[in-house]
């Protein structure tokens, strides 16, 4: 996942990518460290989704702008619109099912 460190860059990606997943976390959050490889595993099944990461301890202004108050957090944007928002205790099975449904509608 590409690291994002500015609101302008993230806004540009949200506006220009068909599907964008934004993963919010940090290096000291044990849940974040455990969840990131699981998110990557899911994303490998959906190659058309652009994925980026925001480390909130280094980019608090991005987290504030997107109302991320707890981590880990996942946002999925489709055509610039927030479609999925999950944080803290995230069911990976639920996230994958929801991503799959949107991906199939959008690309199939």
SULRA-V375537 format. One record per pair of residues at least 12 apart in sequence whose C-alpha atoms are under 6 Angstrom apart, sorted by the first residue. I is the first residue (numbers start at 1). J is the second residue. If there is no record, write none. Layout:
((I/J) (I/J))
This chain:
((1/51) (1/52) (1/53) (2/52) (3/52) (3/53) (3/54) (4/53) (4/54) (7/62) (14/80) (15/80) (18/78) (18/79) (19/49) (19/77) (19/78) (20/49) (20/50) (20/51) (20/76) (20/77) (21/51) (21/75) (21/76) (22/51) (22/52) (22/53) (22/74) (22/75) (23/53) (23/73) (23/74) (24/53) (24/54) (24/55) (24/72) (24/73) (25/55) (25/71) (25/72) (26/55) (32/72) (71/87) (71/88) (72/87) (72/88) (73/86) (73/87) (74/86))
